Amino acid sequence: MTQGAKVFLRLGKLVGVCTVSIFIALVIFSIMSLLVVKTNRGRRIGYFLVGYTNVAEKASTAHFAWVMGILLESGLSLEQALSKSLGVVENKMVHEKVSECLRMLKDKELFEYALVETKIFSRKTTRLIIKSTQNNQLNKVMKQVGEECEKDLQYTLENKVLAVETFSVGVTVVIIGSILMTVMLPLISMLLMLM
């Protein structure tokens, strides 16, 4: 076997080992990603590392705001609307926040203070709701907040899908390229031996 053929044969083996290593690393990364998504502490770490946001939380917040707007428009008091809107909140974290807000209202706290303390919405949205409470337009603003939360949710979902697609294409290209190199390099070494 010529020196060139030996080099290509060794290179083919090395690429094969690298392909297996990359595949194992991807499996470990996938398992760790699942653990990050499934635990509260993991979600917090994921949020700081890659900006992870829980889609279920955003969806529940959007439903809550929309229903609050409709209930307030129908003439219910703030406390009654909060109580009834708990039925549409499916996410545990958002449910706890809304329950805490309702408890604070029952303890004669101001709605504005309860919103700030429970952090159901972002600071910007909370400021908008507080201003609308002072202007007696809470029902209209809550429906607008619901619509904005729905748009934000849709934007987040599109970004997540785009990120997954990009990552999948990149991984597929690397794996297919490695497999082709693993097959082609030994063939090149055989051709060099025949020359």
ROSE-4610 file (N, C-alpha, C; in Angstrom, 1 decimal, always signed):
// ROSE-4610
residu = [M/M/M/T/T/T/Q/Q/Q/G/G/G/A/A/A/K/K/K/V/V/V/F/F/F/L/L/L/R/R/R/L/L/L/G/G/G/K/K/K/L/L/L/V/V/V/G/G/G/V/V/V/C/C/C/T/T/T/V/V/V/S/S/S/I/I/I/F/F/F/I/I/I/A/A/A/L/L/L/V/V/V/I/I/I/F/F/F/S/S/S/I/I/I/M/M/M/S/S/S/L/L/L/L/L/L/V/V/V/V/V/V/K/K/K/T/T/T/N/N/N/R/R/R/G/G/G/R/R/R/R/R/R/I/I/I/G/G/G/Y/Y/Y/F/F/F/L/L/L/V/V/V/G/G/G/Y/Y/Y/T/T/T/N/N/N/V/V/V/A/A/A/E/E/E/K/K/K/A/A/A/S/S/S/T/T/T/A/A/A/H/H/H/F/F/F/A/A/A/W/W/W/V/V/V/M/M/M/G/G/G/I/I/I/L/L/L/L/L/L/E/E/E/S/S/S/G/G/G/L/L/L/S/S/S/L/L/L/E/E/E/Q/Q/Q/A/A/A/L/L/L/S/S/S/K/K/K/S/S/S/L/L/L/G/G/G/V/V/V/V/V/V/E/E/E/N/N/N/K/K/K/M/M/M/V/V/V/H/H/H/E/E/E/K/K/K/V/V/V/S/S/S/E/E/E/C/C/C/L/L/L/R/R/R/M/M/M/L/L/L/K/K/K/D/D/D/K/K/K/E/E/E/L/L/L/F/F/F/E/E/E/Y/Y/Y/A/A/A/L/L/L/V/V/V/E/E/E/T/T/T/K/K/K/I/I/I/F/F/F/S/S/S/R/R/R/K/K/K/T/T/T/T/T/T/R/R/R/L/L/L/I/I/I/I/I/I/K/K/K/S/S/S/T/T/T/Q/Q/Q/N/N/N/N/N/N/Q/Q/Q/L/L/L/N/N/N/K/K/K/V/V/V/M/M/M/K/K/K/Q/Q/Q/V/V/V/G/G/G/E/E/E/E/E/E/C/C/C/E/E/E/K/K/K/D/D/D/L/L/L/Q/Q/Q/Y/Y/Y/T/T/T/L/L/L/E/E/E/N/N/N/K/K/K/V/V/V/L/L/L/A/A/A/V/V/V/E/E/E/T/T/T/F/F/F/S/S/S/V/V/V/G/G/G/V/V/V/T/T/T/V/V/V/V/V/V/I/I/I/I/I/I/G/G/G/S/S/S/I/I/I/L/L/L/M/M/M/T/T/T/V/V/V/M/M/M/L/L/L/P/P/P/L/L/L/I/I/I/S/S/S/M/M/M/L/L/L/L/L/L/M/M/M/L/L/L/M/M/M]
num = [1/1/1/2/2/2/3/3/3/4/4/4/5/5/5/6/6/6/7/7/7/8/8/8/9/9/9/10/10/10/11/11/11/12/12/12/13/13/13/14/14/14/15/15/15/16/16/16/17/17/17/18/18/18/19/19/19/20/20/20/21/21/21/22/22/22/23/23/23/24/24/24/25/25/25/26/26/26/27/27/27/28/28/28/29/29/29/30/30/30/31/31/31/32/32/32/33/33/33/34/34/34/35/35/35/36/36/36/37/37/37/38/38/38/39/39/39/40/40/40/41/41/41/42/42/42/43/43/43/44/44/44/45/45/45/46/46/46/47/47/47/48/48/48/49/49/49/50/50/50/51/51/51/52/52/52/53/53/53/54/54/54/55/55/55/56/56/56/57/57/57/58/58/58/59/59/59/60/60/60/61/61/61/62/62/62/63/63/63/64/64/64/65/65/65/66/66/66/67/67/67/68/68/68/69/69/69/70/70/70/71/71/71/72/72/72/73/73/73/74/74/74/75/75/75/76/76/76/77/77/77/78/78/78/79/79/79/80/80/80/81/81/81/82/82/82/83/83/83/84/84/84/85/85/85/86/86/86/87/87/87/88/88/88/89/89/89/90/90/90/91/91/91/92/92/92/93/93/93/94/94/94/95/95/95/96/96/96/97/97/97/98/98/98/99/99/99/100/100/100/101/101/101/102/102/102/103/103/103/104/104/104/105/105/105/106/106/106/107/107/107/108/108/108/109/109/109/110/110/110/111/111/111/112/112/112/113/113/113/114/114/114/115/115/115/116/116/116/117/117/117/118/118/118/119/119/119/120/120/120/121/121/121/122/122/122/123/123/123/124/124/124/125/125/125/126/126/126/127/127/127/128/128/128/129/129/129/130/130/130/131/131/131/132/132/132/133/133/133/134/134/134/135/135/135/136/136/136/137/137/137/138/138/138/139/139/139/140/140/140/141/141/141/142/142/142/143/143/143/144/144/144/145/145/145/146/146/146/147/147/147/148/148/148/149/149/149/150/150/150/151/151/151/152/152/152/153/153/153/154/154/154/155/155/155/156/156/156/157/157/157/158/158/158/159/159/159/160/160/160/161/161/161/162/162/162/163/163/163/164/164/164/165/165/165/166/166/166/167/167/167/168/168/168/169/169/169/170/170/170/171/171/171/172/172/172/173/173/173/174/174/174/175/175/175/176/176/176/177/177/177/178/178/178/179/179/179/180/180/180/181/181/181/182/182/182/183/183/183/184/184/184/185/185/185/186/186/186/187/187/187/188/188/188/189/189/189/190/190/190/191/191/191/192/192/192/193/193/193/194/194/194/195/195/195]
x = [+0.9/+0.0/+0.9/+0.6/+1.4/+1.1/+2.0/+1.9/+0.6/+0.3/-1.0/-2.2/-2.2/-3.4/-3.5/-2.4/-2.4/-3.0/-2.6/-3.1/-4.6/-5.1/-6.5/-7.3/-6.7/-7.4/-7.5/-6.4/-6.4/-7.4/-7.4/-8.3/-9.8/-10.1/-11.4/-11.8/-10.9/-11.2/-11.4/-10.6/-10.7/-12.1/-12.5/-13.8/-14.9/-14.8/-15.8/-15.9/-14.8/-14.8/-15.4/-15.1/-15.7/-17.2/-17.7/-19.1/-19.8/-19.3/-19.9/-19.9/-18.8/-18.6/-19.7/-19.8/-20.8/-22.2/-22.5/-23.9/-24.1/-23.1/-23.3/-23.5/-22.7/-22.8/-24.2/-24.7/-26.1/-27.2/-27.0/-28.0/-27.9/-26.7/-26.5/-27.1/-26.8/-27.4/-28.9/-29.5/-31.0/-31.6/-30.9/-31.4/-31.3/-30.2/-30.0/-31.0/-31.3/-32.3/-33.7/-34.1/-35.3/-35.4/-34.3/-34.3/-34.4/-33.8/-33.9/-35.4/-36.1/-37.4/-38.4/-38.1/-39.1/-39.0/-37.9/-37.8/-37.8/-38.3/-38.4/-37.0/-36.1/-34.7/-34.0/-34.3/-33.8/-34.3/-35.6/-36.1/-35.4/-35.1/-34.5/-33.1/-32.3/-31.0/-31.1/-32.0/-32.2/-32.5/-33.3/-33.7/-32.4/-31.5/-30.3/-29.3/-29.3/-28.3/-28.8/-30.0/-30.5/-31.7/-32.2/-33.4/-34.6/-34.6/-35.8/-37.0/-38.1/-39.3/-40.4/-41.2/-42.2/-43.4/-43.6/-44.7/-46.1/-46.2/-47.4/-47.8/-46.8/-47.0/-47.5/-46.9/-47.4/-48.8/-49.1/-50.5/-51.5/-51.2/-52.1/-52.3/-51.2/-51.3/-52.2/-52.0/-52.9/-54.3/-54.6/-56.0/-56.6/-55.8/-56.2/-56.6/-55.7/-56.0/-57.2/-57.4/-58.5/-59.8/-59.9/-61.1/-61.4/-60.3/-60.5/-61.2/-60.8/-61.4/-62.8/-63.2/-64.6/-65.4/-64.9/-65.7/-65.9/-64.9/-65.0/-66.0/-66.0/-66.9/-68.3/-68.5/-69.9/-70.5/-69.6/-70.2/-69.8/-68.9/-68.5/-67.5/-67.4/-66.4/-65.1/-64.0/-62.7/-62.4/-62.9/-62.7/-63.4/-64.6/-65.4/-64.7/-64.3/-63.6/-62.3/-61.6/-60.3/-60.7/-61.7/-62.1/-62.5/-63.4/-63.9/-62.8/-61.8/-60.8/-59.8/-59.8/-58.9/-59.2/-60.5/-60.9/-60.2/-59.7/-59.1/-57.6/-57.0/-55.6/-55.1/-54.4/-54.0/-52.6/-51.8/-50.4/-50.3/-49.6/-49.5/-48.9/-47.8/-47.2/-48.1/-48.8/-49.7/-50.9/-51.4/-52.5/-52.2/-51.0/-50.5/-50.5/-50.0/-49.9/-51.2/-52.2/-53.5/-54.2/-54.0/-54.6/-54.1/-52.8/-52.1/-52.7/-52.9/-53.5/-54.9/-55.7/-57.1/-57.0/-56.1/-56.0/-55.7/-54.8/-54.4/-55.6/-56.4/-57.6/-58.6/-58.7/-59.6/-59.1/-57.8/-57.2/-57.2/-58.0/-58.2/-56.9/-56.1/-55.0/-55.5/-54.8/-55.1/-54.8/-55.6/-55.3/-54.0/-53.6/-52.4/-51.2/-51.3/-50.2/-50.1/-51.3/-51.3/-50.7/-50.9/-50.4/-48.8/-48.4/-46.9/-46.2/-46.9/-46.3/-46.3/-47.4/-47.5/-46.8/-46.5/-45.7/-46.4/-47.7/-48.4/-48.0/-47.8/-47.5/-46.1/-45.6/-44.3/-44.5/-43.4/-43.5/-44.2/-43.9/-44.5/-46.0/-46.5/-47.9/-48.6/-47.9/-48.4/-48.6/-47.7/-47.9/-49.1/-49.2/-50.4/-51.7/-51.8/-53.0/-53.3/-52.2/-52.4/-53.0/-52.4/-52.9/-54.4/-54.7/-56.1/-57.1/-56.6/-57.4/-57.8/-56.8/-57.0/-58.0/-58.0/-58.9/-60.2/-60.5/-61.7/-61.9/-60.8/-60.8/-60.2/-60.2/-59.5/-60.0/-61.3/-61.9/-61.3/-61.2/-60.7/-59.2/-58.5/-57.1/-56.7/-57.5/-57.2/-57.4/-58.4/-58.6/-57.5/-57.0/-55.8/-54.6/-54.4/-53.3/-53.4/-54.6/-54.8/-54.4/-54.7/-54.4/-52.9/-52.2/-50.8/-50.1/-50.6/-50.0/-50.1/-51.2/-51.4/-50.4/-50.2/-49.2/-47.8/-47.5/-46.2/-45.9/-47.0/-46.9/-46.7/-47.4/-47.2/-45.8/-45.2/-43.9/-42.9/-43.1/-42.2/-42.2/-43.4/-43.5/-42.8/-43.0/-42.3/-40.8/-40.3/-38.9/-38.3/-39.1/-38.7/-38.6/-39.6/-39.7/-38.5/-38.2/-37.1/-35.8/-35.6/-34.4/-34.2/-35.3/-35.2/-34.9/-35.6/-35.3/-33.8/-33.3/-31.9/-31.0/-31.2/-30.4/-30.4/-31.6/-31.8/-31.1/-31.2/-30.5/-29.0/-28.5/-27.0/-26.5/-27.3/-26.9/-26.9/-28.0/-28.1/-27.0/-26.6/-25.5/-24.2/-23.9/-22.7/-22.7/-23.8/-23.8/-23.7/-24.4/-24.3/-22.9/-22.4/-21.0/-20.0/-20.1/-19.2/-19.3/-20.6/-20.8/-20.2/-20.4/-19.8/-18.3/-17.7/-16.2/-15.7/-16.5/-16.1/-16.1/-17.0/-17.1/-16.1/-16.0/-15.2/-13.7/-13.2/-11.7/-11.1/-11.7/-11.2/-11.2/-12.2/-12.3/-11.1/-10.8/-9.7/-8.4/-8.3/-7.1/-6.9/-8.0/-8.0/-7.6/-8.1/-7.8/-6.3/-5.7/-4.3/-3.5/-4.0/-3.2/-3.2/-4.3/-4.3/-3.5/-3.1/-2.4/-0.9]
y = [-1.2/+0.0/+1.2/+2.2/+3.4/+4.3/+5.3/+6.2/+7.0/+7.5/+8.3/+7.5/+6.2/+5.3/+5.1/+5.0/+4.8/+6.0/+7.2/+8.5/+8.6/+8.3/+8.4/+7.3/+6.1/+5.1/+5.5/+6.1/+6.6/+7.7/+8.6/+9.8/+9.3/+8.3/+7.7/+7.1/+6.4/+5.9/+7.0/+8.0/+9.2/+9.9/+10.1/+10.7/+9.8/+8.5/+7.6/+7.7/+7.8/+7.9/+9.3/+10.3/+11.7/+11.7/+11.0/+10.9/+10.2/+9.1/+8.4/+9.4/+10.1/+11.0/+12.1/+12.7/+13.7/+13.2/+12.0/+11.4/+11.2/+10.7/+10.5/+11.8/+12.8/+14.2/+14.8/+14.5/+15.0/+14.4/+13.1/+12.3/+12.9/+13.1/+13.6/+15.0/+15.8/+17.2/+17.2/+16.3/+16.2/+15.8/+14.9/+14.4/+15.6/+16.3/+17.5/+18.6/+18.8/+19.8/+19.4/+18.2/+17.7/+18.0/+17.7/+17.9/+19.4/+20.3/+21.7/+22.2/+21.6/+22.0/+21.5/+20.4/+19.7/+20.2/+20.9/+21.3/+22.8/+23.3/+24.8/+25.4/+24.7/+25.2/+25.2/+24.1/+24.0/+25.1/+25.4/+26.5/+27.9/+28.1/+29.3/+29.4/+28.2/+28.1/+28.3/+27.6/+27.8/+29.2/+29.9/+31.3/+32.1/+31.9/+32.7/+32.4/+31.1/+30.6/+30.9/+30.6/+30.7/+31.5/+32.2/+33.0/+32.2/+31.0/+30.1/+30.8/+30.7/+31.2/+30.1/+29.9/+28.9/+29.3/+28.6/+28.9/+28.8/+27.8/+27.5/+28.7/+29.3/+30.5/+31.6/+31.9/+33.0/+32.7/+31.5/+31.2/+31.4/+30.9/+31.1/+32.6/+33.3/+34.8/+35.5/+35.1/+35.7/+35.3/+34.1/+33.7/+34.4/+34.5/+35.2/+36.7/+37.4/+38.8/+38.9/+38.1/+38.1/+37.9/+36.9/+36.6/+37.6/+38.2/+39.3/+40.5/+40.8/+41.9/+41.7/+40.4/+40.1/+40.1/+39.6/+39.5/+40.9/+41.8/+43.1/+43.9/+43.6/+44.3/+43.9/+42.7/+42.2/+42.7/+43.5/+44.1/+43.5/+42.5/+41.9/+42.8/+42.6/+43.4/+42.8/+43.5/+43.0/+41.7/+41.6/+40.4/+39.2/+39.4/+38.3/+37.9/+38.9/+38.6/+37.8/+38.2/+37.4/+36.0/+35.8/+34.5/+33.6/+34.1/+33.3/+33.1/+34.0/+33.8/+32.7/+32.3/+31.2/+29.9/+29.8/+28.6/+28.4/+29.5/+29.3/+29.3/+29.5/+29.5/+28.1/+27.5/+26.1/+25.9/+26.9/+26.8/+27.0/+26.2/+26.2/+27.5/+28.0/+29.2/+30.4/+30.5/+31.6/+31.5/+30.3/+30.1/+30.5/+30.2/+30.6/+32.2/+32.8/+34.3/+34.9/+34.4/+34.9/+34.7/+33.5/+33.2/+34.1/+34.4/+35.3/+36.7/+37.1/+38.5/+38.5/+37.5/+37.4/+37.5/+36.7/+36.7/+38.1/+38.8/+40.2/+41.1/+41.0/+41.8/+41.6/+40.3/+40.0/+40.5/+40.7/+41.2/+42.8/+43.3/+44.8/+45.5/+44.8/+45.4/+46.1/+47.1/+47.7/+46.7/+46.7/+45.9/+46.2/+47.5/+48.0/+47.4/+47.4/+46.8/+45.3/+44.6/+43.2/+42.8/+43.6/+43.3/+43.4/+44.5/+44.7/+43.6/+43.2/+42.1/+40.7/+40.4/+39.0/+38.8/+39.9/+39.9/+39.0/+39.1/+38.3/+38.7/+40.0/+40.6/+41.3/+41.7/+42.4/+43.8/+44.4/+45.8/+46.8/+46.7/+47.7/+47.5/+46.2/+45.9/+46.2/+46.0/+46.3/+47.8/+48.6/+50.0/+50.5/+49.9/+50.2/+49.8/+48.7/+48.3/+49.2/+49.6/+50.5/+51.8/+52.3/+53.6/+53.5/+52.3/+52.1/+52.0/+51.5/+51.4/+52.8/+53.6/+55.0/+55.8/+55.4/+56.1/+55.3/+54.3/+53.5/+52.8/+52.4/+51.7/+50.3/+49.7/+48.4/+47.3/+47.3/+46.2/+46.3/+47.5/+47.6/+47.3/+47.8/+47.6/+46.1/+45.4/+44.0/+43.2/+43.5/+42.8/+43.1/+44.4/+44.7/+44.0/+43.9/+43.1/+41.7/+41.1/+39.7/+39.5/+40.5/+40.4/+40.5/+41.5/+41.6/+40.4/+39.8/+38.5/+37.4/+37.4/+36.4/+36.6/+37.8/+38.1/+37.8/+38.1/+37.7/+36.2/+35.5/+34.0/+33.5/+34.0/+33.5/+33.8/+35.0/+35.4/+34.4/+34.1/+33.2/+31.8/+31.3/+30.0/+30.0/+31.0/+31.1/+31.1/+31.8/+31.9/+30.5/+29.8/+28.5/+27.5/+27.5/+26.6/+26.9/+28.1/+28.5/+28.0/+28.2/+27.8/+26.3/+25.5/+24.1/+23.6/+24.3/+23.9/+24.1/+25.3/+25.7/+24.7/+24.4/+23.4/+22.0/+21.6/+20.3/+20.2/+21.2/+21.2/+21.2/+22.0/+22.0/+20.6/+20.0/+18.6/+17.6/+17.7/+16.7/+16.8/+18.1/+18.3/+17.7/+18.0/+17.5/+15.9/+15.3/+13.8/+13.2/+13.8/+13.2/+13.4/+14.6/+14.9/+13.9/+13.7/+12.7/+11.3/+10.9/+9.5/+9.4/+10.4/+10.4/+10.4/+11.2/+11.2/+9.8/+9.2/+7.9/+6.8/+7.0/+6.0/+6.3/+7.6/+8.0/+7.9/+8.3/+8.3/+6.9/+5.8/+4.5/+4.1/+4.5/+4.3/+5.0/+6.2/+6.9/+6.2/+5.7/+5.0/+3.7/+3.0/+1.8/+2.2/+3.3/+3.8/+4.1/+4.7/+5.0/+3.8/+2.7/+1.4/+0.8/+1.0/+0.4/+1.1/+2.4/+3.1/+2.7]
z = [+0.0/+0.0/+0.0/-0.9/-1.0/+0.2/+0.4/+1.6/+1.5/+0.2/+0.0/+0.4/+0.0/+0.3/+1.8/+2.5/+3.9/+4.6/+4.1/+4.7/+4.5/+3.3/+3.1/+3.9/+4.1/+4.8/+6.3/+6.9/+8.3/+8.4/+7.4/+7.5/+7.5/+6.7/+6.6/+7.9/+8.6/+10.0/+11.0/+10.9/+11.8/+11.6/+10.4/+10.1/+10.6/+10.5/+11.0/+12.5/+13.2/+14.7/+15.1/+14.3/+14.6/+14.4/+13.4/+13.1/+14.3/+14.8/+15.9/+17.2/+17.4/+18.5/+18.4/+17.2/+17.0/+17.3/+16.8/+17.0/+18.5/+19.3/+20.7/+21.4/+21.0/+21.6/+21.4/+20.2/+19.9/+20.7/+21.0/+21.8/+23.2/+23.8/+25.1/+25.2/+24.2/+24.2/+24.1/+23.4/+23.3/+24.6/+25.3/+26.7/+27.6/+27.6/+28.5/+28.2/+26.9/+26.6/+27.1/+27.0/+27.6/+29.1/+29.8/+31.2/+31.5/+30.7/+30.9/+30.8/+29.8/+29.5/+30.6/+31.2/+32.1/+33.5/+33.9/+35.3/+35.4/+36.6/+36.8/+36.8/+37.5/+37.6/+36.3/+35.5/+34.2/+33.2/+33.4/+32.6/+32.9/+34.2/+34.5/+33.9/+34.0/+33.4/+31.9/+31.3/+29.9/+29.4/+30.3/+29.9/+29.9/+30.9/+30.9/+29.8/+29.5/+28.5/+27.1/+26.7/+25.3/+25.2/+26.2/+26.1/+26.0/+26.7/+26.7/+27.3/+26.7/+27.2/+27.1/+28.1/+28.0/+27.2/+26.1/+25.2/+25.9/+26.8/+27.5/+28.4/+29.0/+29.9/+29.1/+27.9/+27.1/+26.6/+26.2/+25.8/+26.9/+28.1/+29.2/+29.6/+29.5/+29.8/+28.8/+27.5/+26.4/+26.6/+27.0/+27.2/+28.4/+29.5/+30.7/+30.4/+29.7/+29.4/+28.5/+27.5/+26.6/+27.4/+28.2/+29.0/+30.0/+30.6/+31.6/+30.9/+29.7/+28.9/+28.6/+28.2/+27.9/+29.2/+30.3/+31.5/+32.1/+32.0/+32.5/+31.6/+30.3/+29.4/+29.7/+30.1/+30.4/+31.7/+32.5/+33.7/+35.0/+35.0/+36.2/+36.9/+38.2/+39.0/+38.7/+39.1/+38.9/+39.6/+40.8/+41.6/+41.0/+40.5/+39.9/+38.6/+37.8/+36.5/+36.7/+37.8/+38.1/+38.5/+39.3/+39.8/+38.6/+37.7/+36.6/+35.6/+35.4/+34.4/+34.8/+36.1/+36.5/+35.7/+35.3/+34.6/+33.3/+32.6/+31.3/+31.4/+32.6/+32.8/+33.0/+32.1/+32.2/+32.7/+32.5/+32.9/+34.4/+35.1/+36.6/+37.1/+36.5/+37.0/+36.9/+35.7/+35.5/+36.4/+36.6/+37.5/+38.9/+39.4/+40.7/+40.8/+39.8/+39.8/+39.8/+39.0/+39.0/+40.3/+40.9/+42.2/+43.3/+43.2/+44.2/+44.0/+42.8/+42.5/+43.1/+42.9/+43.4/+44.9/+45.6/+47.0/+47.5/+46.8/+47.3/+47.1/+46.1/+45.9/+47.1/+47.4/+48.5/+49.9/+50.0/+51.2/+51.1/+50.2/+50.1/+49.6/+48.8/+48.2/+46.9/+46.4/+45.1/+43.9/+42.9/+41.7/+41.1/+41.1/+40.5/+41.2/+42.6/+43.4/+43.2/+43.2/+43.0/+41.6/+40.6/+39.3/+39.3/+39.9/+40.0/+40.8/+41.9/+42.8/+42.2/+41.5/+40.9/+39.6/+38.9/+37.6/+36.6/+36.5/+35.5/+34.1/+33.9/+32.6/+32.7/+31.5/+31.5/+32.1/+32.5/+33.1/+32.2/+30.9/+30.0/+30.0/+29.8/+29.8/+31.1/+32.2/+33.6/+33.7/+33.2/+33.3/+32.5/+31.3/+30.4/+31.1/+31.8/+32.5/+33.6/+34.4/+35.5/+35.0/+33.9/+33.4/+33.0/+32.3/+31.9/+33.1/+34.2/+35.4/+35.9/+35.9/+36.3/+35.4/+34.1/+33.1/+32.9/+33.7/+33.6/+32.2/+31.6/+30.3/+30.4/+31.6/+31.8/+30.8/+30.6/+29.7/+28.3/+27.8/+26.4/+26.3/+27.3/+27.3/+27.6/+28.4/+28.6/+27.4/+26.6/+25.3/+24.3/+24.3/+23.5/+24.0/+25.3/+25.8/+25.4/+25.4/+25.0/+23.5/+22.7/+21.3/+21.1/+21.8/+21.8/+22.3/+23.3/+23.8/+22.8/+22.1/+21.0/+19.9/+19.5/+18.5/+18.9/+20.2/+20.7/+20.8/+21.1/+21.2/+19.8/+18.8/+17.4/+16.9/+17.3/+16.9/+17.5/+18.8/+19.6/+18.9/+18.6/+18.0/+16.6/+15.8/+14.5/+14.7/+15.7/+15.9/+16.4/+17.3/+17.8/+16.6/+15.8/+14.6/+13.7/+13.4/+12.6/+13.1/+14.5/+15.1/+15.0/+15.2/+15.2/+13.7/+12.7/+11.4/+11.0/+11.4/+11.1/+11.7/+13.0/+13.7/+13.1/+12.7/+12.1/+10.8/+9.9/+8.6/+8.9/+9.8/+10.1/+10.5/+11.5/+12.0/+10.9/+10.0/+8.9/+7.9/+7.6/+6.7/+7.2/+8.5/+9.1/+9.1/+9.5/+9.6/+8.2/+7.2/+5.8/+5.3/+5.5/+5.0/+5.7/+6.9/+7.6/+7.1/+6.9/+6.3/+4.9/+4.1/+2.7/+2.8/+3.7/+3.8/+4.3/+5.2/+5.8/+4.6/+3.7/+2.6/+1.5/+1.2/+0.0/+0.3/+1.5/+1.7/+1.6/+2.1/+1.9/+0.4/-0.4/-1.8/-2.5/-2.1/-2.7/-2.4/-1.2/-0.8/-1.7/-2.0/-2.8/-4.3/-4.8/-6.1/-6.2/-5.1/-5.1/-5.1/-4.4/-4.4/-5.8/-6.5/-7.9/-8.9/-8.6/-9.6/-9.6]
